[in-house]
Amino acid sequence: MSYPKIFCDIADISAIKKFNKKSIVKGFTTNPSLMRKAGAKNYKNYSKQILRICRKKPISFEVLADNFLEMEKQALKINSWGKNIYVKIPVINSKGKFTGSLIKKLNKKKIKLNITA
């Protein structure tokens, strides 16, 4: 029987440390809102702090931009932070635009993606 993979959607450092030790948790996903609530002042620095904890499990970090060109630039930067990173891209940005062309472009560049709705 196949079981679903469980990913924790959190940004709190102490919670990430706790759940990272649990074998049932296969990875993590976060977003800018969760990071702000957790006290992040600098997105990149906070993400790297999370990466120091999550070295062997996948972790998803979301782009901040709405503009497709800027989203692509951010995706490439985020991807460069580590081998276990998935870049979160919303299927529709906050302006209501479908991001399918960007998703296809990043996929061709072999960027690991986590597409969110």
C-alpha positions as CSV (number, residue, x, y, z in Angstrom):
1,M,0.0,0.0,0.0
2,S,1.3,3.4,-0.9
3,Y,1.1,6.2,1.6
4,P,0.9,9.9,0.9
5,K,4.1,12.0,1.4
6,I,3.7,14.4,4.3
7,F,5.2,17.9,3.9
8,C,5.0,20.4,6.7
9,D,3.9,23.9,5.6
10,I,5.7,26.0,8.3
11,A,8.4,28.6,8.7
12,D,9.0,28.6,12.4
13,I,12.6,27.5,13.0
14,S,11.9,25.6,16.2
15,A,9.0,23.7,14.6
16,I,11.2,22.9,11.6
17,K,13.9,21.5,13.9
18,K,11.3,19.4,15.6
19,F,9.6,18.0,12.5
20,N,12.8,17.6,10.6
21,K,13.7,14.7,13.0
22,K,10.4,12.9,12.2
23,S,10.8,10.2,9.5
24,I,7.1,10.5,8.6
25,V,7.8,14.1,7.4
26,K,9.3,13.9,4.0
27,G,9.9,17.6,3.4
28,F,8.9,21.2,4.0
29,T,7.1,24.0,2.2
30,T,6.8,27.6,3.2
31,N,5.8,31.0,1.8
32,P,6.6,34.7,2.5
33,S,3.5,35.1,4.8
34,L,4.5,32.2,7.0
35,M,8.1,33.6,7.1
36,R,6.9,37.0,8.1
37,K,4.8,35.5,10.9
38,A,7.8,33.6,12.1
39,G,9.8,36.8,12.3
40,A,11.9,36.7,9.1
41,K,13.3,40.1,8.3
42,N,15.4,39.0,5.2
43,Y,13.9,36.3,3.0
44,K,17.2,35.0,1.7
45,N,18.9,34.9,5.1
46,Y,15.9,33.3,6.7
47,S,15.7,30.7,3.9
48,K,19.4,29.8,4.3
49,Q,18.8,29.4,8.1
50,I,16.1,26.9,7.3
51,L,18.4,25.2,4.8
52,R,21.0,24.6,7.5
53,I,18.4,22.6,9.3
54,C,16.9,20.8,6.3
55,R,19.8,19.4,4.5
56,K,18.5,16.1,3.4
57,K,14.8,16.7,2.9
58,P,13.2,18.8,0.1
59,I,12.1,22.3,0.9
60,S,10.0,24.7,-1.2
61,F,10.5,28.4,-1.2
62,E,8.1,30.7,-3.0
63,V,9.0,33.6,-5.4
64,L,7.9,37.0,-4.2
65,A,7.2,38.8,-7.5
66,D,4.2,39.0,-9.7
67,N,5.9,40.1,-12.9
68,F,6.9,37.0,-14.9
69,L,10.4,38.2,-15.7
70,E,11.1,39.0,-12.1
71,M,9.5,35.7,-11.0
72,E,11.9,33.8,-13.4
73,K,14.9,35.7,-12.0
74,Q,13.9,34.9,-8.4
75,A,13.2,31.3,-9.2
76,L,16.8,30.9,-10.7
77,K,18.3,32.6,-7.6
78,I,16.2,30.5,-5.1
79,N,17.1,27.4,-7.0
80,S,20.8,28.2,-6.6
81,W,20.6,28.1,-2.8
82,G,20.7,24.3,-2.6
83,K,20.2,20.9,-4.2
84,N,17.1,20.1,-2.1
85,I,15.2,23.2,-3.1
86,Y,11.9,23.3,-5.0
87,V,10.7,26.7,-6.2
88,K,7.1,27.5,-5.4
89,I,5.3,29.2,-8.3
90,P,1.6,30.1,-8.0
91,V,-0.5,28.8,-10.9
92,I,-2.1,32.2,-11.0
93,N,-0.3,35.3,-9.8
94,S,-2.0,37.9,-7.6
95,K,-2.9,39.9,-10.7
96,G,-5.0,36.9,-11.9
97,K,-2.6,35.9,-14.7
98,F,-2.0,32.2,-15.5
99,T,1.7,31.4,-15.0
100,G,1.8,28.4,-17.4
101,S,4.3,29.9,-19.8
102,L,6.7,30.6,-16.9
103,I,6.2,27.1,-15.4
104,K,7.0,25.6,-18.8
105,K,10.1,27.8,-19.2
106,L,11.5,27.0,-15.7
107,N,10.8,23.3,-16.2
108,K,12.8,23.4,-19.5
109,K,15.7,24.9,-17.4
110,K,15.4,21.8,-15.1
111,I,14.2,23.9,-12.1
112,K,12.4,21.7,-9.6
113,L,9.0,23.2,-9.1
114,N,6.2,23.1,-6.6
115,I,3.1,24.6,-8.3
116,T,0.5,26.0,-5.9
117,A,-3.1,27.1,-6.4
